[in-house]
Amino acid sequence: MVTPPPAPPTPPADGSASAEASAGRVILLTTSHRVAPGLLSWPAWQALHGADEVLCGDADHPQLPYLREAGVAVTHASPTAEELVDACAGGRTVLVVAGAEGDRPLTDGLARLAGSGRVAMPDLELLPASYDLPGARLLDLVQVMDQIRDECPWSSRQTHKGLAKYAIEEAYELVEAIEDGDRDELREELGDVLLQVIFHARIAEEDTEDPFSVDDVAGCIVDKLIHRHPHVFGDDSADTPEDVKAHWLRTKAVEKQRTSLTEGIPLGQPALALAAKLASRVRTAGLPVPLPQGEGVGYELLALALRAEAEGIDPEAALRAAARAYRDAVRAAEGAGQDAGEDAGRM
């Protein structure tokens, strides 16, 4: 129930400023579930303590325990626009605690009342109590993934091995979006790749012997990035991309303590990319390695891949671009053949 307001004074008939003041004030306080409860802005706390009445329609709103702990009396109520206007009569300030999206039915109702011109409307203020930080929507993704993993018959049965093929597919689709230059497609494919990371991390939480979460995954890569960028987070300096790469290789060598240049190179990647990666490791290390000799197209392709890498060309991307040009030529030939067939049919 909304607390009945005290009897308002009779407003002047001429609609003067005192009449407007007697209509009171509504504050719609929006909060984000992506920010820890209780972390509100100073203007929000001032408004909460200064309001004549604080209302909240959600009895389970995450902010309520912290508001009450801070001495703010909150009434569980979902007033209509008319009830809220009445509650503000006499110059009272009523604050409504809403979610991040506000309270659309209430604001729509207030707009209709204001548009009717028949009601003395209180001042209406929208006050964000907390703001999302960059990356906050990732919390939504984690939450959605939790629910899907628990409730979806397909997702709840997936394993790391079962999902592996999708990670490969989504990576290729991302590359294709990049090459096409389609911004909408790029955004969508980045999301699909991100989903694979979140999905695998969610599955990893359930491991009985060595569980880890998405926070562990993020923490791992954060630590790695900081450690491998001493020119950003430490006292080292780097003026060129070559300096940065040298830093990266030095710190990586200390971390991995590998006994061979070939360690850490996945053999399951496409053959041209594999050849180029091996060549890059060899060239960086300055190790003289003779090109294996053999008969057949495989050795010819290997030589081409190594030559491309030495010239700063990604052979995988180069061949993919050529293949796409070939695909376009196929389509053009198909179109020409179809046109020729139609012309022959008309003769």
C-alpha positions as MATLAB code, in Angstrom:
seq = 'MVTPPPAPPTPPADGSASAEASAGRVILLTTSHRVAPGLLSWPAWQALHGADEVLCGDADHPQLPYLREAGVAVTHASPTAEELVDACAGGRTVLVVAGAEGDRPLTDGLARLAGSGRVAMPDLELLPASYDLPGARLLDLVQVMDQIRDECPWSSRQTHKGLAKYAIEEAYELVEAIEDGDRDELREELGDVLLQVIFHARIAEEDTEDPFSVDDVAGCIVDKLIHRHPHVFGDDSADTPEDVKAHWLRTKAVEKQRTSLTEGIPLGQPALALAAKLASRVRTAGLPVPLPQGEGVGYELLALALRAEAEGIDPEAALRAAARAYRDAVRAAEGAGQDAGEDAGRM';
ca = [
       0.000    0.000    0.000;
       1.160    3.509   -0.785;
       1.158    5.683    2.311;
      -1.682    8.192    2.019;
      -0.297   11.716    1.748;
      -1.323   14.462    4.128;
      -4.183   16.631    2.991;
      -2.707   19.032    0.429;
      -3.325   22.740    0.623;
      -5.841   24.171   -1.775;
      -3.893   25.124   -4.922;
      -4.293   28.625   -6.332;
      -6.822   28.801   -9.113;
      -4.398   30.627  -11.403;
      -2.010   27.636  -11.641;
       0.904   29.584  -10.154;
       4.282   28.181   -9.066;
       2.935   27.215   -5.647;
       0.374   25.011   -7.360;
       3.132   23.283   -9.309;
       5.187   22.826   -6.132;
       2.246   21.200   -4.375;
       2.232   18.490   -7.065;
       5.480   17.133   -5.615;
       8.216   15.125   -7.218;
       8.743   11.576   -8.507;
      12.227   10.092   -8.654;
      12.653    6.923  -10.668;
      15.872    5.343   -9.395;
      17.381    2.845  -11.844;
      19.923    0.275  -10.715;
      22.043   -2.248  -12.590;
      22.159   -5.904  -11.570;
      25.648   -6.003  -13.091;
      27.025   -3.823  -10.291;
      27.396   -5.194   -6.774;
      24.351   -4.287   -4.625;
      24.953   -1.355   -2.315;
      27.373    0.382   -4.669;
      25.242    3.408   -5.443;
      26.207    6.936   -6.437;
      26.255    9.709   -3.860;
      23.310   11.532   -5.527;
      21.363    8.266   -5.290;
      21.998    7.946   -1.547;
      21.060   11.595   -1.053;
      17.789   11.083   -2.916;
      17.003    7.899   -0.979;
      17.509    9.578    2.402;
      15.744   12.775    1.349;
      12.580   11.219   -0.104;
       9.343   11.303    1.848;
       8.621    7.761    0.709;
      10.597    5.027   -1.046;
       8.724    2.352   -3.006;
       9.853   -0.846   -4.710;
       7.626   -3.311   -6.554;
      10.142   -6.165   -6.393;
      10.304   -7.725   -2.948;
      13.471   -9.573   -3.986;
      15.271   -6.555   -5.431;
      18.980   -7.067   -4.646;
      19.375   -3.507   -3.362;
      16.733   -3.771   -0.635;
      18.858   -5.364    2.129;
      21.516   -2.684    1.662;
      19.003    0.152    1.597;
      17.429   -1.039    4.834;
      20.854   -1.511    6.410;
      21.558    2.125    5.545;
      18.396    3.200    7.348;
      16.199    3.720    4.286;
      12.605    2.586    4.870;
      11.323    0.881    1.713;
       7.668    0.052    1.121;
       6.855   -2.919   -1.120;
       4.388   -1.428   -3.601;
       3.786   -1.120   -7.344;
       1.633    2.001   -7.639;
      -0.184    2.991  -10.783;
       0.590    6.348  -12.328;
      -2.552    7.818  -10.748;
      -1.670    6.467   -7.301;
       1.852    7.829   -7.575;
       0.635   11.292   -8.557;
      -1.754   11.261   -5.597;
       1.053   10.162   -3.268;
       3.114   13.198   -4.323;
       0.347   15.698   -3.591;
       1.250   18.361   -1.086;
       4.811   18.700   -2.356;
       5.966   15.259   -1.288;
       8.870   13.443   -2.960;
       8.278    9.768   -3.747;
      11.182    7.667   -4.957;
      10.583    4.441   -6.900;
      13.411    1.871   -6.949;
      13.454    0.191  -10.375;
      15.797   -2.030  -12.350;
      18.255   -1.049  -15.045;
      15.478   -0.782  -17.643;
      13.327    1.451  -15.466;
       9.590    0.859  -15.055;
       8.020    1.170  -18.504;
       4.358    0.691  -17.494;
       4.708    3.361  -14.818;
       6.470    5.898  -17.021;
       4.000    5.263  -19.851;
       1.144    5.869  -17.438;
       2.692    9.106  -16.212;
       3.149   10.232  -19.808;
      -0.523    9.595  -20.544;
      -1.582   11.579  -17.507;
       0.677   14.449  -18.449;
      -0.666   14.408  -21.991;
      -4.255   14.592  -20.823;
      -3.694   18.069  -19.370;
      -6.244   17.350  -16.649;
      -3.817   16.521  -13.833;
      -1.280   18.684  -12.010;
       1.809   16.545  -12.615;
       4.718   16.209  -10.196;
       8.249   16.790  -11.414;
       9.664   13.557  -12.802;
      13.371   12.756  -12.469;
      15.184    9.706  -13.808;
      18.200    9.072  -11.580;
      20.688    6.303  -12.454;
      21.942    4.908   -9.154;
      24.711    2.811  -10.697;
      26.358    2.568  -14.089;
      27.616   -0.437  -16.001;
      31.359   -0.622  -16.468;
      32.823   -1.706  -19.829;
      32.420   -5.448  -20.157;
      29.454   -5.589  -17.800;
      27.310   -7.473  -20.314;
      29.724  -10.396  -19.964;
      28.086  -10.989  -16.585;
      24.771  -11.413  -18.391;
      26.365  -13.968  -20.687;
      27.710  -15.954  -17.732;
      24.281  -15.867  -16.082;
      22.485  -16.976  -19.245;
      25.011  -19.770  -19.778;
      24.455  -21.001  -16.223;
      20.712  -21.269  -16.826;
      21.117  -22.959  -20.210;
      23.578  -25.478  -18.777;
      21.131  -26.319  -15.989;
      17.885  -26.411  -17.964;
      18.575  -27.162  -21.654;
      18.432  -30.907  -22.489;
      21.112  -30.539  -25.187;
      23.481  -28.094  -23.498;
      23.411  -29.905  -20.175;
      24.898  -33.029  -21.817;
      27.752  -31.410  -23.719;
      31.427  -32.088  -22.997;
      34.679  -30.408  -23.966;
      35.316  -33.055  -26.610;
      31.814  -32.848  -27.992;
      32.051  -29.076  -28.419;
      35.568  -28.998  -29.879;
      34.385  -29.064  -33.490;
      32.188  -26.019  -32.919;
      35.155  -23.990  -31.696;
      36.906  -24.728  -34.986;
      33.822  -23.898  -37.051;
      33.187  -20.624  -35.236;
      36.836  -19.585  -35.613;
      36.641  -20.114  -39.377;
      33.365  -18.207  -39.590;
      34.996  -15.338  -37.692;
      37.890  -15.292  -40.167;
      35.423  -15.235  -43.047;
      33.565  -12.291  -41.512;
      36.852  -10.420  -41.153;
      37.803  -11.088  -44.759;
      34.350  -10.066  -45.996;
      34.521   -6.791  -44.079;
      30.943   -7.247  -42.858;
      30.701   -5.405  -39.526;
      27.374   -6.921  -38.482;
      28.638  -10.398  -39.278;
      31.885   -9.690  -37.453;
      30.043   -8.688  -34.291;
      27.881  -11.797  -34.421;
      30.781  -14.169  -35.073;
      32.833  -12.668  -32.264;
      29.888  -13.441  -30.017;
      29.794  -17.027  -31.246;
      33.497  -17.455  -30.490;
      32.993  -15.898  -27.063;
      30.151  -18.335  -26.416;
      32.544  -21.237  -26.948;
      34.850  -19.855  -24.260;
      32.016  -19.309  -21.781;
      30.506  -22.733  -22.548;
      33.770  -24.593  -21.985;
      34.453  -22.642  -18.792;
      30.977  -23.511  -17.495;
      31.565  -27.207  -18.187;
      34.948  -26.984  -16.462;
      33.257  -25.867  -13.238;
      31.676  -29.304  -12.925;
      34.934  -31.258  -13.059;
      35.322  -33.203   -9.819;
      39.129  -33.363   -9.875;
      40.273  -30.024  -11.301;
      37.393  -27.527  -11.603;
      37.891  -23.971  -12.787;
      35.557  -21.129  -13.730;
      35.408  -18.364  -16.291;
      36.965  -16.084  -13.679;
      39.953  -18.409  -13.518;
      40.188  -18.311  -17.316;
      40.043  -14.509  -17.345;
      42.508  -14.261  -14.468;
      44.957  -16.508  -16.296;
      44.991  -14.430  -19.463;
      45.153  -11.160  -17.494;
      48.232  -12.381  -15.633;
      49.803  -13.527  -18.881;
      49.165  -10.217  -20.653;
      50.606   -8.182  -17.800;
      53.670  -10.407  -17.544;
      54.329  -10.286  -21.286;
      53.919   -6.512  -21.546;
      56.579   -5.168  -19.176;
      56.806   -2.093  -21.394;
      53.206   -1.287  -20.458;
      52.926   -2.530  -16.878;
      56.585   -2.472  -15.830;
      59.805   -0.539  -16.209;
      60.873   -1.829  -19.627;
      60.461    0.212  -22.781;
      59.415   -0.639  -26.321;
      59.311    1.884  -29.150;
      58.540   -0.368  -32.108;
      56.404   -3.442  -32.825;
      59.666   -5.378  -33.163;
      60.628   -4.411  -29.604;
      57.240   -5.628  -28.368;
      57.636   -8.944  -30.172;
      61.110   -9.387  -28.685;
      59.702   -8.785  -25.187;
      56.954  -11.298  -25.838;
      59.317  -13.988  -27.092;
      61.744  -13.549  -24.201;
      59.103  -13.782  -21.496;
      57.362  -16.656  -23.259;
      60.646  -18.586  -23.487;
      61.192  -18.170  -19.743;
      57.629  -19.272  -18.982;
      57.527  -22.338  -21.212;
      61.089  -23.666  -20.803;
      60.678  -25.625  -24.035;
      63.269  -28.073  -25.278;
      62.262  -27.750  -28.941;
      61.075  -24.986  -31.251;
      58.253  -27.253  -32.315;
      56.677  -27.523  -28.857;
      53.351  -25.730  -28.542;
      52.613  -25.782  -32.265;
      49.277  -27.591  -32.787;
      49.650  -30.193  -35.528;
      45.897  -30.209  -36.152;
      45.837  -26.766  -37.743;
      45.586  -26.350  -41.534;
      48.730  -27.573  -43.311;
      49.778  -24.232  -44.785;
      49.361  -22.508  -41.428;
      51.343  -25.287  -39.774;
      54.201  -24.918  -42.250;
      54.239  -21.144  -41.804;
      54.259  -21.411  -38.008;
      57.188  -23.821  -38.064;
      59.046  -21.520  -40.461;
      58.378  -18.515  -38.234;
      59.809  -20.286  -35.181;
      62.903  -21.363  -37.143;
      63.501  -17.919  -38.631;
      63.067  -16.163  -35.272;
      65.507  -18.531  -33.606;
      68.027  -18.140  -36.443;
      68.355  -21.915  -36.706;
      69.677  -23.175  -40.056;
      67.268  -25.901  -41.160;
      67.599  -27.364  -44.671;
      64.368  -27.697  -46.609;
      63.410  -31.384  -46.794;
      63.643  -32.746  -50.310;
      61.015  -35.017  -51.777;
      58.821  -35.670  -54.741;
      55.245  -34.547  -55.081;
      53.021  -31.525  -54.637;
      53.311  -31.616  -50.835;
      56.971  -30.626  -50.899;
      56.244  -28.004  -53.522;
      53.536  -26.509  -51.299;
      55.900  -26.628  -48.320;
      58.494  -24.628  -50.243;
      55.844  -22.089  -51.274;
      54.593  -21.785  -47.688;
      58.098  -21.159  -46.361;
      58.775  -18.597  -49.071;
      55.535  -16.783  -48.290;
      56.317  -16.686  -44.562;
      59.801  -15.303  -45.255;
      58.187  -12.537  -47.324;
      55.739  -11.664  -44.568;
      52.744  -13.281  -46.279;
      50.295  -15.570  -44.499;
      50.101  -18.504  -46.938;
      46.834  -19.747  -45.457;
      45.147  -16.372  -45.961;
      46.688  -16.006  -49.411;
      45.410  -19.381  -50.575;
      42.006  -18.684  -49.034;
      41.787  -15.391  -50.940;
      42.736  -17.157  -54.157;
      40.172  -19.876  -53.474;
      37.469  -17.264  -52.936;
      38.413  -15.710  -56.301;
      38.115  -19.173  -57.818;
      34.694  -19.581  -56.231;
      33.594  -16.296  -57.825;
      34.901  -17.542  -61.191;
      32.878  -20.742  -60.774;
      29.728  -18.739  -60.080;
      30.398  -16.508  -63.066;
      30.842  -19.580  -65.272;
      27.628  -21.066  -63.929;
      25.782  -17.837  -64.692;
      27.229  -17.699  -68.191;
      26.209  -21.293  -68.811;
      22.698  -20.648  -67.572;
      22.372  -17.559  -69.783;
      23.621  -19.541  -72.799;
      21.070  -22.262  -72.104;
      18.257  -19.739  -71.896;
      19.355  -18.120  -75.150;
      19.417  -21.511  -76.866;
      15.943  -22.256  -75.569;
      14.603  -19.079  -77.113;
      15.999  -19.881  -80.593;
];
